[in-house]
């Protein structure tokens, strides 16, 4: 190693050596021992290395090292998608720009015009919106001029820039046109909507992207998430594996150098279109000085913990008498979307939005000013400063084009405290931080190779260690974060006796928030029932995790004759309902992968919707208590069910947990 002959024998080029040098630089988390171990295993697999090691290492150890290296070798990732590699070269078209620049609309128009096409994005609600609008003919195809009388749909969550203000620029129409209607299916992890068995278009979440199909046009949204510590591997797979003539990538310009490198190595072509924000975004001269009385109508206050969000909501409502909508990560996407619609509605009494960084993606928000409550966030291990990209993404939600009348005013960004304002100002003035690496997730093929190369009965953590310390990757790629999955590995190992090898990786990829103690307890209850009975009913899963009682408590409280209820009790109940929803979503996810074992799909959809109504009621009753309504419980119930008459719902449901309610009966009818 010291003589440098190992690197020459292993044919390490300048890019590979630069990667190693960068990884072991001071301040970066990858230690020398990780690279030394990888080099050792590769050296053992090389004829020269085997010859050198035979004198000091037993031959059976060398053979095991060679077997593990070959099983874990990811240096030819692209060839995992052999059909795509053997197909014609693909044309990539990047659409990059800041939030509210309209970077998505040309890609979606190309999709609407394609004979066969696919949209793959990060969120179920985005996949649902694209599915819904394509089937209704609301997206004007590329090459077609919109009808002169077309009215834009201002409730779209798509980044349309100036294409949502009407006239010749309209892209998403409010009513749709039968001439543009396309048969499109939707596939997400926990929900499938099949319009036709062989529909020409598909809208899906990125993890559900199929790789055996041929497409004319593909749209991959939020391409910068290719660097996400956990989900990034799904974007990497899409880039390497989608077999389409034309692939549109939408997102931040921070991804350009990485995509250029990957596309060049694949032998495909790349075109880059840059978009500019269509309204100005200004940083205020001063913060609001900690004075919540200075919060204004149309503001969005951003905080980074559930406790801080509810605290901000309470204080703002108390000091300004304005009502706050809420949008944070633990709320289901459907509730976040409903809260966004209420905030956007000029005829509602929701004047302010309080949210987390969940506002940065997938929500249509008419925000005039962003107020950062803090510029630091706890990431599960430590409290750290927000990245430049995160600040830009959140701040960019202010001043959406076409939504506030005089767009020359644009959006404004400020902070709660003066000392944080300079952090925001510097971040918005700075260029995007370039993404260095594309993340790689374990595929089923590579996982099984490693698992079968190890002794029988090894733990999931041991398999992960082989990937981390043995796998060779191309220089511009990096494994998903194994540290973030430690709780998941312990869970899988606890049930390895009832999980076949294939299901171990599926379980690892299930939508369980592994840092959420209560959600993990729910997942444990589901898997314990599966171990004992093979077949799991949704009610038994919720009962065993002590969650069905919480849902019933909420339903009974909604129907009760009590004149009041402590806000702290409602906030606590809402937290448990958030967990109920997550466990139901996990059940739905499994119901699409093991239908015999998880047969209650329809009932799970019904309970999911009932849970969302109960959560909506919790948010409403907090307001009714604050304004000292005569009967907050009943008033909140009527408000929520009244809203449900106009808010979109995906699944009509019968609500067995609340059979005595006349209001629920009317919803059923």
N, C-alpha and C positions, 0 to 999 in steps of 0.2 A: 504493500500500500504506500509506504513512504517513498519508494522508488518510482511510483506512478505507473508501474507495468500493469497493475490490475485494471486501471481505467483504459489503457490501450487495448488489452486483451478483450475487454467487454465492449469495446467500440463506443465509449461515452464521447459524444460530441460536445461542442462548446455550450449548446443550449442546456444539455443535461448537467454539465459541470456548473454552469451559472445558477441553475436551479438549486443544486446542493449548497453552493456558497451562500445563496440568499436565505435558504431555510435555516442555516445554522448561524446567521448573523445575530448579533446581540439584540435582544428585545423580541425576537420571534419565538413561537412556542415549540417548534420542532427541534428536538435535541439531536446531538450527533449520533447517539446510540441507535436511533431509528434508521438513519441512513447507513451506518456501519453494518447493521444487521441485514438490511436489504442487499447491500453489496456482497456480504459474506455468502448469503444464500445463492445469489446469482453467480458468484465466483465458484461455488461448489458445483453448480450445474454446467460450468464451462470445462472442456477437456483439460486445459492447462491448470485450472483451479483444482479439479479433482485430483490430478497427479500430484500437485503440491500438498494437498490436504491428506492424502492417503497415508503418509508417514506419521501423522500426528492425530488423526481422527479415525475412529473405527469405521469400516466400510459401510456397516448397516446404518450408522448415523448419517454418513454422506448420502446414501441412497434415500433416506427419509427426507433430508434437506432438499434433494433434487425433486422428489415427488411433491413436496409442499411448494417449492418454487414454481414448478410447472402448473400446478393447480391454481395458484394465486396470481400467475402472470397476467397482468392487464395491459401489457405494452402494445397490444394490437386491438384496442377497444373497438375501433371502427368496424372491424371484421366480425364483431358480434352480430352485425346487421348485414349479412352476406348478400341478401337480395338487393339491398340498396347499393352496396358496393359494385355489384355486377350490372346495375341499371345505368341509364344514360346520366351524364353529369347534370347536377341540379343548379338552378339559379337562385341564389339568396338575395333578397332585397331587404335591407335594414331601413326602418323608419324610426329615427331617434330624435329625441327632444325632451324638454322638461314637461312637467305636468301642465295640462291645459294648452298644449301646442297643437293638438289635432293629429298626433303621430299615428293614430290607429285607423282613421277613416278610409284612407286609400286601400289599406290592406283588406278591410272588411268589404269594401266595394268589389275588389278583385275576387274575394271569396263568393260573394253573392252572384257573380257572373260566371263562376267556374262550373264546368260540367260535373266534376267531382272535387269536393274540397273538404277541408277539416279546419276547425278552430280549436286550439289547445291553449288554455289559460290557467291562472293560478287559483281561481275561486269558483265554487259551484254557482254562485249567483251570477257571475259573469257568463259562465257557460249557459246558464238558464236564459239570460237576457238575449244572447246571440241566437240560441235555439228558437226562442219565442219570436224574435223579430224576423228571422229568416222565413219561418213558416207563415208569418202574417204579411210578408212582402213589404216590410218597413225599411229595409236597407236597399237603397237605390244602387243597382249594379253598375260596375265600372263600364264606361262607354255609353251610358244612357243618361240623358238629361232629365232631371226631376220635373214632374208636372208643375206648371207655373203656380198653381194654387196650393201646392204641397205645404203643409204646416209642419215645422220641425217638432220633434218630441223632446221637450226640455227636461224630461225625467230620465233621459238616458244616462247610464253610468259609463258609456264609452267616451274616450278622450277624442272629441270631435273638433276641438279648436273653434274656428270660425264656421264650421260646417253645420252648426245647429241654430243659425240665426235666420233661416228662411231664404227664399228666392232661389237663385241658381246654385247656391252652395249647400242646400239641404241634402243630408245624407241619410239620416234616420227620420222617417216621417211618422207623424202621430197616428195616423189612421191606417197607413199601409196601402198597397196597391196590388190587387190580385194578379196583375201582370208580372210582378216581381216575386210572388210567393214561391218559395222553394221547399221541397220536402227535406226536412233536417231532423236527424235523431239527436238525442242528448244522452251522454254516458258520463256519470261521475261516480266516485267511489261508493256513495250511498244512495244513488238514485239513477234509474234509467227511464228515459221517455222515448219509446219507439213509435215513430209515426208510420214508417214503412220498413219492412224487413231489409230492403236494399236501398234505402234512401241515399241519394247522391251526396248529401252533405251531412257532416257530423260536427257537433259541438261538444267538447269534453274538457274535463280538467286534465292537466298536463300528465298526471300519473296514469291516466287511462288511455293514452295515445296508442292506437294499434299500429303495428309495424309490418303487417303482412298485406296491407292494402296499397293500391296504386291511386295516387291523387294528382289532379292537375294543379291545385293551389292548396297550400297549407299556410295558416297564420299561427305563429307562436307568439303569445303575448307576454309582456314583462320579462324580456330576455335577460335583464340584469340579474334575475333570480337564479341564473345558472351558477352563481357563486354562493347560494344559500347553503348553510352548513348541513342541513338535513334534506331539504327538498331539491337542491340544485341538480342532483343526479337525473331527475326526470327531464329537466331542460337539456342536459347533456345528451341523454338518450334521444330526445326529439331532434336535436341538431344532427346527430350521427345517423339516426335511423329512419326518419320520415322519408318515404319514397314518393316524392312529389316533384313535378317539373319546376315549380316556382314556389319558393318558401319565403314568406314575409315574416320578418322579425321586428317586433315593436318593443320599444323600451328606452332605457337611458343610453346616452352616448358613451358611458363608462365601459360598456361591453364591446365597443368597436375593435380595439386592438386584439382582444382575445378571439373574437369571432373571425377577424381577418386571418389570424394564424391557423385556426381550426379549418376554415373553409379552404385555405390555400393547401394545407396538408391533405385534405380530402380530394383535391383536384376539381372542386366546384368553383363557380364564379360568384362574385359579390358586388352588389350595387348599394350605395349608401345614400339615403335621403335624409337631410337634416331639417328639422322643423323648429321654428322659433315661437316662443310664447306670444300670444296675440294680445295680451293685456299686460301692462307693466306690473311688476311686483316690487314694492318698496319696503325697506325696513324703516320703522318709525324712528324718529329722533330720540325718543325716550321710551322707557318701559312704562307700565301703568303704576309703578311704584308700590306694588303690593296692595293697592286700593281697588277692591273689587267693585266699588261703586262706579268705577270708570269703565266697566264692561258695558258694551253697547249691543244693540240689536244687530244680529247678523254675525256676531263674534263666535269663534270656536276656540275654547280653552282646552289645551292639550296637556294631559297629565299621564303618568306612567305606572300607576298602581291603582287597583280597584278601590282601595281605601282613599287615596287622594282624589280619585274621580268623584266618588260619592260625597266626600268632604267639600270639594269645589262646587258641586251641584247645590248642596245645601246652603253654603255660604253665599253663593251668587243669588240664589232665589230669595234668601233672607234680606240681603243688602240692596238688591236692585228691584225686587218684586217681579222680575222677568222669569219666565219659565224655561227650564233647560231640558233639551233632549239629550240622550246618552248614546254613545257608540264606543264600545271597548271590546277587546278580543274575546272575553269569556261569554259575551252575549252571542247567541246564534246569529248567523248572517241574516236570517229573515227578520229578526227583531231589529238588528242594526239598520237594515234597509227601511223598515217601517219608521224607525225614529228619524232617519234621514229625510224621508218623505214628509213627516210632520214638521220638521225644522224648515224644510224648503217651502211649505205651503204658507202663503201670505195670509190666509184666512184662519190658520190655526193660531193658538196662543203660545207656540214654542218659538221663542225669540233668540235663544242662545243654544249652542251645542257644546257639550262637555264630552271629550273623548280621549282615546289613547292614539297611538300610532296606527291603529286599525282604520283611521280615517284616510290613510294615505293611499288606499287602493280599493277599487271596486264599489265605491259609493258616489252617487251624484249629490254634490253638496253646494249649496249657494252660500258660500262663506265670503264675507267681506274682509274680515281680519282674523288672522291666527294669533293667538296669545299662548306662548309656551309657559306653562306653569313651572317647568324645569327643563334643563337641557342635559340631564343625566338620567340613566335608566339602569335598573337592576337587571342583569342578564341571566340570573340563575346562579351565578358564581360570585359576581361582584358588581358594584355600581360603577358604570363607565359613562364617559361622555358620548353623546349621540354622534354618529358618523356624519360626515359632510353629506353623503347621499341621503341619510335618513332625514336630516334637517331640510334639505332641498325638497324631498318628496312631500313632507308634511306641510312645509311653508307654501309649496306650490298649489295647495288646495284653495288658497285665498284668491278671490277675484276671477271666477270662471267666466270666460268670454260669453257675452250675450245674455247673462242672467241678472244683471243689475242695472239695466237701463243705460246709464252713462258709463261705458266701458273705459273711457279715458282715465277714470279714477283708478282702475285696476284693483289689485289686492294689496293689503298691508300686513306686515308681520311685526310683532313685538313680543315682549316677555313680561312676566309678572314682576320680576326683580331686575333692577338696573344692571347688576353684575353679570347677568346672563345674556344681555342684549348684544354685547360685542362678540360672543361666541356665535350667535345667529348671523350677525352681520358678516363675519369672516367666512362662515360656511357658505352663505349665498354668493359671496364674491369669488370664492375659490372655484377652480375647475373641478369637474367630477373626478373622484378618485378612481383610477383605472383598475378594473377587475383583473387580477393576476391569473386566476386558475378557474377551470370548470370543475365542479364537484362530480364525483363518481359514486354511485350507490352499488351495493352488492346486487348482482343479478342472480336469478335462481340458478342459472347454469354454473356461474363461478362459485356461488355459495355451496352447491352440492359437490363440486369438485374438491373444494377445500375440506368440507365435512367428511367426505369419504376417504380423504388422504390422511385423516387423523384417526387416532384410536377410537373405538366405539364408546359412545357415552360422553364425549367431550362437551364442555359447556359452550353456550353461545358466545360468551366473552372470549373463550379460547379461539373460536373461529374468527372473531373480530380481530384478535391480536395477530393472527396470521396475516390477515389483510393489511393491518397497519404496519407490521414489521417485516413482511416478506414481499408483498406485491410490488412489482415494477410498473410504473405508470409513465405515459408520455410526459414530457416536461411541463406542458400547460394544463395538466390535470391533477386533481387532488381528491383523496377519498373523503366521503362524508365524515362528519365528526363522530368518532366512536365514543368519545367522552360523554356526549349528550345522550347516548343510548344506554348508559350503564344500568339505569333502572329498568329499561326494557329487557336487557339481557337477563337480569335477575328474574324478571317475570317469565320469560320464555323457559329458562332453566327450571323454574318451579313446576312447570307443566310439561316438561320434555317427555314424560312417560306417556302422555296422551296426544302428543303432537307429532305426526309423521314429519320427516325431514322437510318436505315441501311446505308444510304448514308453519314450520318454525320461522321461516323468512317472511311468510305472509303475516304472521302475528306481529313480527317486528315492524312491519310496514303499516299495521292497522292505525286508524286515526285516533289513537289514545294520547292525550297530553301527558307524557310520562312524568312531568314535574308536578302534576296536579294529584295530590295524595288521594282525594276523594274519588276522582275519576279512575285512578288505578285500582282502588278498592272495588269499584264497580266492575272493572275488567276482570279482577280476580273472581268475583262472584259469578260472572258469566262463564269463565273458564272452569271453575269448580263444578258448576252444574253440567257443563259439557263432559267433564271427566267422569262424573257419576252416572249420567243418564244418556249421553250422546246427543239427545235432542233437548234444545233449550227453548223454553217459551219466554217471551219478552216480559210477561208479568212475573214469572219466577225469578228471572234475572234481576229485575228491579226490587222484588221483595227480598231476595237474599242479600242484596247490597244495602238494604234499609233505605231504599229510595222511593219505592212505591208508596210507602206511608207519607213521605214528604209531598208527593204529588197529590195524594188524596187530602192531606192537610190543607194544601193550597186551594183545592177545589171546594172543600167544606168551608174554608174561611171566606172564599168569594161569595158563598151562598148564605153565610151566617147573618144573624140579625144584630151582631155587635155594633155598637155605635162608633167605636174607634179601635185603633190598633197601634201599638208603639212602632215608630219608624224603624228602630233598630231590629225589631222582630221581622219586619218586612224585608229589610236588607239581608238579614240572615237567611230567610226563606228563599229569597231570590238566588242567593249563592248556591243553595242546595238544588234548586231547580236548574241552574246552569249545569250542575253535575248530572242531574237526571237526563237533560238533553244530550249531553256528551255520551252517556251510556247508551241511549236509544240510537244515536248516530252510529256508534260502534256496532250495535246489533244489526242495523240496516246494512252496514258495510259487510258484515259477515254473511248476511242473508243472501247476498249476491255471489258469494264464493262457496258457501256450503248450505245450500237450500234445505237439504234434508235435516241437518243439525239445527238450523235456525229458520223454522218454518213460518214464524208469525210476522211476515213482512207487512201485510196490510194493517194489522193491529199496531205494529210499531209506528207506521206512518200516522195513524190516528192519534197515538199517544204523543208523538212528536208535536203534532199540531196543538193538542190540548196543552202540552207543556209550554208552548210558545204563547198561547192565550193567557195561561197563568202568569208567565213572566211579564207579559205586557200589562196585566192587571197589577202586578207588584209595582211596576214603574208608575202607573197611573195613580194608585192609592197613596203612594208617597206624596204626590202633588196634592191630592184631595185632603190629606191630613195637614199638610203645610198651610193650605188656605182656610183650614178650619171649616170644611164642608160639614153640613148637618149630619149626613150619613155617608162618610167617605167610602165605605166598603161597597154599598149598593151603587153609589154614583160612579165609582171607578169601573164596576162591572158593566154598567150601561154604556159608559164612554167607550170601553174596549170593544164590546160587541157591536156598538154602532160604527166604530171605525172598521171593523171586520166586514161590514157590508160594502165597503169600497176599496179596502186594501186588498191587493191580489193574494189569493191563497192557492197553493199548488195541489193540495189533496183534500177534497171534501171528506169530512170525518164524522163518525158518530162517537159521542163522548160518554163511554160507559162509566167513567169515574165520577160523573156528575149528573146522574140520571134524573135527579129531582128538580133540575133547574129549568124553568120555563124559557129563560133566555137561550140556553143551550139547545132546547128543543126547537126553538125557532130557527137557530142556525142550521140544525139538522134538516129542517123542512125546506 
